Amino acid sequence: ALVFDEELPLVDASIDRMLLVHSLEHAENPRETLNEIWRVLSPAGRVVIVVPNRRGVWARFEHTPFGSGRPFSRGQLTELLREANFTPAAWSDALFFPPSRRRFMMRFHNVLERAGRRFWPIFSGVIVVEAQKRLYQGVP
């Protein structure tokens, strides 16, 4: 079903886990989207978000799936999550290997992914973060 990401057809606190894959970068207002996700998540709910990495090479080219929308840095994503009352819990980086249809290149896929994860993690294609719904905000 097609729905507005700021008006999900779900009751409050009805979902334990939500997965957002390549959604937040296309949202008109990412903060409102996260506020709506917060509304539908249960008190111990978690959201897993996958977004293009602002520093990644793939976000710089229009011919890739990551070349449209708004890429994020870890800092931007952290700030956005905290403003929407989420606590980032686990971070990961993925997709260091550029897209290719050549079989020759596919042989090196695992090697390049491991090398990217070890030596150039800030240049990953996507950032993956799991965040927990925060019910109470501490006093600064």
N, C-alpha and C positions, 0 to 999 in steps of 0.2 A: 504494500500500500504506500502511496505517496502521502507524506504528512509534512507539516512544517516542523523543523527541528526545535522551534521554540514553543510548540504546542503538541506534545506527544499525547496520543490517545490512551494514556495509561493512568491508573489511579495512583495517588500519593503512596510512597513507600512500598511499592509492589514488586520491585525488581531487585534481585541480589547482585547481579553482575550485568554490566553493559559493555559492549564492545563498539568502539568508534574507529572504523578504518577509513581513512581518507574522507572524512566528513568535516572535521573541525576547520580544515583549511579552506573549505568552500562555504562555510556558514557566514551569513550576512553579519551576524553579531555573535562571535564565539562565546562571549561572556553570558549572553542570554541562553545560548544552547547549553552551556554547562550548568547554569541555574536550573534549567528544566530537567536535566539529567539528575541533578541533586534532588529535585522534588520527587522523582519517581523511584529513586534508589531507597532500599530499606535502610534502617539506621546503621547497619554494619556493611552497607553496600560498597561496591568497588566498581570503578570504571577503568577500562584499558583503552588507551588512546594511541593510535598510530598516525603520525603526521610527517610530511616531508621535512627533512633537516635543512635549515636555512644555510648552513655551511656546506652541505653536500653538493656534489657536482651535478647530480640529477635534477635538482631544483632550478638549475640555471638554464636548462634547455627545454624549449617548448615541445619538442618531439617526444619527451618522456612523459609518463603518467604523473610525474611530480612537478612538471613545468607550469601547471596552472594552479590557481588558488594562492593561498598565503602560507609560505613555509614558516616554521617556527624554530627558534633556538631553545635550548633547555631552559635558559633564564626566562624567556618570554612565556614558555609553557608553565613553568613553576609559578610565576606571578599570576597568570590567568587562573590556574587551579586554586591558588590560595585565595584569590579574590572571590571565587565561587564556593569557598568553604570545603575544599578538598585538600588532603595531605598527600603529596607525592610519596609513594612507598618504594617502588622498584623502577629502575631505568634500564633500558637496553638500546642498543644500536643494531641496525640490520641493513642489508643490501649494499654491500660495498662493490659488488661485481656489476659492471654495466650490462644493460640488456643486450643480448646478441642472439642471432639465429644461426650463427656459424658453429658447426660441431667442433671445429678445432678449438674455439674459445671455450666451449662448454667443458672441455677436459680440464681446464684450469680453474673452473668455478670454485671448487672447495678450497684450493690453495689460496686464491685471491681473497675469498671471504675470510679465511683464518688470518691472513696477513693484514687485511684491512681492520679486522676486529682488534688485532694486537698492536699495530703500529699507527693506524690513522683513525681511531674511533670517532673523532670529531667530524670526519668527512663522510659518515654513513649516509645512505640514501634516505633512511627514515629514522625517526626517534620513536621508541615505544615506551610508554609510561603507564604504570598502574597506580591509581590514586584511590584513597579511602575517603568516604564521606565523613566530614567532620561535623559533629552535632554542636559542640561548644567551642567558642573561640576564646582563647586566653587573652588576658589583659596585658597590653604591651608595657 
